[in-house]
Amino acid sequence: MSFMSDTEEIHVDDDERGDGSVAEDAAELLSRDGADSDDPAGTASDDPAGTASDGPATTVSAAPASSLAAEVAREANLAGLADGEAREADLDELEDDDELARLEDDDEDEMAAQARSMARVLSGVSASSASLTRQVEEAEAEAAEEDLPPWEAELPEGRFADRELSWLAFNERVLEQAEDQDVPILERAWFLAIFASNLDEFYMVRVAGLKRRIATGMAVTAASGLSPRQVLEAISHRAKELAERHARVFADDVQPKLAAEGIHLLHWEALSGSEQERLHKFFRKQIFPVLTPLAVDPAHPFPYISGLSLNLAVLVRNPVSGKEHFARVKVPPLLPRFIAVDSEGRPYRPEDVPADAGGRTSFVPLEEIIAHHLDALFPGMEIVEHHTFRVTRNEDVEVEEDDAENLLKALEKELMRRRFGPAVRLEVAEGISPHVLDLLKRELGVVDQEVFHLPAPLDLTGLNVIHDLDRPGLKYPKFVPVTAQGLAEVESASPTDIFAAIRERDILLHHPYDSFSTSVQQFLAQAAADPKVLAIKQTLYRTSGDSPIVDALIDAAESGKQVLAIVEIKARFDEQANITWARKLEQAGVHVVYGIVGLKTHAKLCLVVRQEQDGLRRYCHVGTGNYHPKTARGYEDFGLLTCDRDVGQDLTRLFNQLSGYAPRTRFHRLLVAPRSVRTGLIERIEREIINHREGRPAWVKLKVNSIVDEKVIDALYRASQAGVPVDVVVRGICALRAGVPGLSENIRVRSILGRFLEHARVFAFGNGGEPEVWIGSADLMHRNLDRRVEALIRIADQGQIDFLVELLDVSMADTTSTWHLERDGWHRVDRGPDGERLEDIQEMLMARARRRVAASR
């Protein structure tokens, strides 16, 4: 490929993938023999999720006596593997040494089988690869008896991986980026922050939803074949394992290396006397006035603990009565997570701290400063002990749109309710006393399974503050996006020339390598200012706080243009921001609608209608990423600018469906969910099977964020069984099991993580020698294919088709550094057979962009 030469390589080490294999984890669980159960009397409820409630005082029932590990151990006991007395009695009756040896071998085989079963559950599958292969062979034999072709044989049970545990495997890949010794140290700190933030959201949404379904009796066995309780317990085990590993990477690796670069994250005790004195003054002036200690006694009920807040649990003693009392101090979220101290010991906000000549800066966790001034908060009391803790709550939003007279008001009400969702996780600092922990568990309604014991400091999402330091030598080399080919020659010309460039040919944008600001942002800005533009129609799913996209729409409306904005106010965790922008747009005269009832509008679409000499012409943008200038600098996405007549007609029809009561319609170059994305993709996969049988070129190449949908995966399995090569590049969740003989031996799966978040969705098919390529907003998940408005557009330009296919091929190449999904899980492959470093595809693309700029000068 042309952009593979003259690249700057980034070497990625194949670091250790944890503290042991899944099988070793299983063996460890087996050895515990149910010791983790907190109910030896067997009185605990059988519902680990408890009873769902909207109120903050929700009490979750105690943990079940039979944890996942205990269940396996109990089964072993029933088989005679752990009942010591019974075993001794049996052995007394055994006189034949051979029989004794045989039974011992049977015992070992049974233990090994139990360990393998446990390992499968922890990795998110219910059937081994060998079992799947046997099922395939049996199904094909049955089909042959009925004179059916092999491709009509029934597919095996257990052929899907669990989506929740696959997500944890994705977050492990993020953690491996933080462990990579060749990643710049401030970027490693950033990956630690991303891992922590990802895990927070996973518990707020996915784990909370699973617990709610269990509690309400709505949970069903997952497509993986695992029961909801198995999944919940496996999540708890893997998440705790990863969280502990995350903490070790910070304490044992990243923190010392930051210190070696003059960035010190210090405990209070490590500060000098003068530094402590300066922080005493800083505490009194800047921190103390905003603190609110809350006591717990008969007159003061246990306070509400907001989700993701950092808190101090404080035990104080009255010196007169000798009674001990519990209090909670919330660490103010509006203050910096880490307080910076300069070389003179003067405290600063992190963004303001001046480093000394050597770039040395020290930071102290805010909670440690507060903890060492508790006597000021509780004068006259003795501070017995204090511990940090953090709570994660169910923060998913549920709005019954059919019953909501006003969706905006209904969502605002639900956002208020979300603050009081039940607790789903409790993080506590190691060393917390049992009685304080018991009080927190009781008042918050959590059980042992939901408690994470971690070394301080908790909440490493705050490491983004450290990453933002002005130390360019400790970060990825700066990359400046370039103006896309096709737009570069009109970059400094009159604003209307962008329309001339689009009339010349379709323009394929690849962000962040191609600049968002000189393409999409400029397209909208020029449309807003151009008196020949009559109308602008735009979808908005997420955008930035100071969005130039929103400003352009407002400018257009104020200049008299017809402007329609489809604002998705249900975009998770951006709901409040989108409500704000919706109202701002409405006040400016923009027609704001919220899409179709029951569906999120996730499609990335813009339509500009312009009066030209030969009549009205429609200019369109269809993309894979949000209209968000900030994330466009860090997310890898594609977009297409075109004035193709068919695409203009397609977008007009689609916007009419979103804003009005347009009847169902057919599209020329679009596939639109929930009607036609799944069926359209499956039809094309089946076409590749036919092409392969008839001797024509056939292949499938996909690039997505996640692949979960069972119907699409089954179609890919059928293609593999028919001999069609299938390549999948997936960043996140993958429920497809690759490389299983008889089922998926022709499917290869890769994952790419790096400085940019791989966010594009590309779907390519061999099509008998005339490749067909689509890009768009849809991932292969139920929510995208069934509950969202998504749009894929077919690429028409042959050069762009060739580029996209070649890019997918390079992503899958053995010379490219990626993670490989094998039968036993994900493995990082960043070294060649001779130990050479493999190519980083993001570095290749940045080098290609730089060469393009250099060649144009």
Protein Blocks (a to p, Z undefined) as FASTA:
>chain_A
ZZlgoiacdddddddebjbdfklmmmmmmmnnomlpcclnopacfbfnlpadfbfkbccd
dddfbdfklmmmmmmmmnopmmmklmmmmmmmpmbfklmmmmmmmmmmmmmmmmmmmmmm
mnopabdfklmmmmmmmmmmmmmmnopafklpccdehiaccfklmmmmmmmmmmmmmmpm
kbcfklmmmmmmmmmmmmmmmmmmmmmmmmmmmmnopaccdfkopafklmmmmmmmmmmm
mmmmmmmmmmmmmmmmmmmnopacddfklpcfklmmmmmmmmmmmmmmmgccddddfklc
cddddehiacdddddddfknopacdddddddfkbcfbacddfkopacdfklpccdfkopa
cdddfklmmmmmmmmmmghiacfbdcdddddddfbdcddfklmmblmlmmmmmmmmmmmg
ccfbdcddehiafklmmmmmmmnopafklpccddddehjllmmmmmmpccfklcccdddd
dddehjlmmmmmcfklmmmmmmmpccddddfkbcfklmmmmmmmmmmmmmkbmbdcdddf
bdcfklfklmmmmmmmmnopacdddddfkbghilmmmmmmmmmmmmnopacdebjehiac
fbdcdddddddfkbccddddddfbdcdfklmmmpccdddddfbfklmmmmmmmmmmmmmm
cdcdddfkbccdfklmmmmmmmmmmmmmmmmmnopacddddddfbdfblklmmmmmmmmm
nopacddddfklcfbdghiahklmmbccdddddfbdcfbdcdddfklopacddddjbdcd
fklmmmcccdddddfblklmmmmmmmmmmmmpmkbccddddfkbccddfbdfkopacddf
klmmmmmmmmmmmmmZZ
